Amino acid sequence: MSYSNTSLISSRTASVFLVGGLFIILILGLFTGESMLLSAVLIFGLILAIIFLYNPKWGIFLILLVRSSIDKFSEQFTINFGENLNYNAAAVFGILVVFLLSLYLIKNKREIRDLPIKKLWLLFLGISLLSIVISIDKTSSAYGIIKIISIFLIFSSVYVIVKRENNPNTVLYAIIFSSLVPFLFATYQLITGSGLGGTEGVESRLFGTFSHPNPFASFVLITLSITLFLMLKAKDHQKKWLLGILFFWGIIILEQTYARGAWLAFLIFLFIITFKKSPRVLLGIIIASVMLFFISTSIQERVQDIYNPPADSSVRWRFEQWNRIYSAYVKKPLTGYGIGTETVVHENEFGPNAGNQYTHNDFLRIALETGIFGFLIYFMLLFFTFIKLFRSYIKEKNPYLKDFGLFALTLYIGLLSYSLTNNNLNETVTQWLMWGIIGAVFALYSANKETKRDN
């Protein structure tokens, strides 16, 4: 049986790996007394690895599909690598992904020679790795660097796959299908009122399969943007209707997360898209937003908290948190405390009972962890990504690619705005999907340029 030249193994080798792996897992289960859950996780990891090695395109599809469904449940499965080195299912999955994508990129190293912003990514990775040397918590830094490496590898691997096929559908539909399980969980939470409580004026905030409503809101925002793009481009009426239902479903869920930063990011996205594509629709969005504001008391209170926050509001808390984190940063402004250590720094500086330990601002967090140089490199990475997306969109003439570039650019702007008040960089799913989309856009731009050059 023949196999694609992108495969890392032949079908015969894949069969041998599958049989051998299943046999080893069976032996481990019999002689070590491991739980059925662990055996199931190992079997799933084995199958995913073999699919990726045999067909990287479908491997990427499964990676993006699965990750969004395991976030909340990852703590139920933990592997211990030592006395102080414990990794949950999400971390183990990340390690597996790093390993598989590294193998793929080693084989296809020529394909990423022209990868945009590669040097800035490598600089950011380099300073993150160096920060481990001075890290105040090596375990947290190890976890943090794995996460950042995995984001870069997703970005690079998607770039290679999409450029080779000149088609982004693998990534886009992976995002669409990955939303079904989280959306179903969120719908159950909506119907039963079993979402996250504890927020002033809101009894139940939807979080789906995620650990918190805020990262779930980021995920919903990405899903909505891709759904809208595919809906506008679909020629089949049935597909349009299905995507339209998903889009309407997603809007209801996003509203019920009560994540104000995500609401604002989505409005920014819609404002730019409709202004460029259909200015008349913009008036409808404004009217619908105003009506929704007056209909829902909970939304009114959440919005009013922004410009008239009470003493115990999360808005005031964020300003206080930024002051606390900044006071910790100025103690080590050049080197920082080590990548992935923001919660450790917070506990050391302010005690274990000081409340939420997250910075809620990606730029300040990177400054805290990697110092001023890490902050500058991270800022340049994001800034030049924006410049590349913007310039490529302006120059592009292909209608499909120009529209895709516009959607990616506006989504990027929306998520950047959200990262000023949220922990976006800490959200693995959000980062994988966002940088996967950026990698797909860059790949299409590059492939289109090469086609024009050849002609």
HELIX and SHEET records of a PDB file:
HELIX    1   1 SER A   11  THR A   32  1                                  22    
HELIX    2   2 MET A   36  TYR A   54  1                                  19    
HELIX    3   3 PRO A   56  ARG A   67  1                                  12    
HELIX    4   4 SER A   74  GLN A   76  5                                   3    
HELIX    5   5 ALA A   89  LYS A  107  1                                  19    
HELIX    6   6 LYS A  109  ILE A  112  5                                   4    
HELIX    7   7 LYS A  118  SER A  131  1                                  14    
HELIX    8   8 LYS A  138  GLU A  165  1                                  28    
HELIX    9   9 ASN A  169  SER A  178  1                                  10    
HELIX   10  10 LEU A  180  THR A  192  1                                  13    
HELIX   11  11 PRO A  213  LYS A  233  1                                  21    
HELIX   12  12 HIS A  237  THR A  257  1                                  21    
HELIX   13  13 ARG A  260  LYS A  277  1                                  18    
HELIX   14  14 PRO A  279  ILE A  295  1                                  17    
HELIX   15  15 THR A  297  TYR A  307  1                                  11    
HELIX   16  16 SER A  314  TYR A  329  1                                  16    
HELIX   17  17 GLU A  342  PHE A  350  1                                   9    
HELIX   18  18 ASP A  362  LYS A  395  1                                  34    
HELIX   19  19 PRO A  399  SER A  419  1                                  21    
HELIX   20  20 ASN A  424  ASN A  426  5                                   3    
HELIX   21  21 THR A  428  ASP A  454  1                                  27    
SHEET    1   A 2 THR A  78  GLY A  82  0                                        
SHEET    2   A 2 LEU A  85  ASN A  88 -1                                        
END                                                                             
